Amino acid sequence: MDIMTFPQTTAWLAVFLGFLVLVLTARVSIARQNSGTPFGDGSIGQTVRAQANLTETAALVLILLGLAEMGGARGLFVTVIAVFYAVVRVVHAIGVTSGDGNGPLRIVGGGGTLLTLLASSGLLVLTLL
């Protein structure tokens, strides 16, 4: 397999995720300042989890999609997975920080993230075959 192109779709997803992490990190910083919680979760646990949950999977999804894209995976598949992941991560962040954090948006976002990991892993396997 000698296909090696710049993974443009994955790069756009990385840009979006970078901005999303920036927003979520700023929300954590503001919540820490407003609550007087310089360390730990304290009363800002939901805000911290929204940020941390994103960072737990974002790098792996970017690596899986980037490798598949550089390996010649069909652009439509990469784009659909990337857009889906971007949407479910926003949905998850809203769900985690709304109410008690256990609503349907959190479930949809978390489940969508698992589907993204499955789809991006599967796409890379198919690209390797």
Sequence and secondary structure as in RCSB ss.txt:
>XXXX:A:sequence
MDIMTFPQTTAWLAVFLGFLVLVLTARVSIARQNSGTPFGDGSIGQTVRAQANLTETAALVLILLGLAEMGGARG
LFVTVIAVFYAVVRVVHAIGVTSGDGNGPLRIVGGGGTLLTLLASSGLLVLTLL
>XXXX:A:secstr
       HHHHHHHHHHHHHHHHHHHHHHHHHHHHT  SS GGGHHHHHHHHHHHHHHHHHHHHHHHHHHTT  H
HHHHHHHHHHHHHHHHHHHHHHSTTS SHHHHHHHHHHHHHHHHHHHHHHHHH 
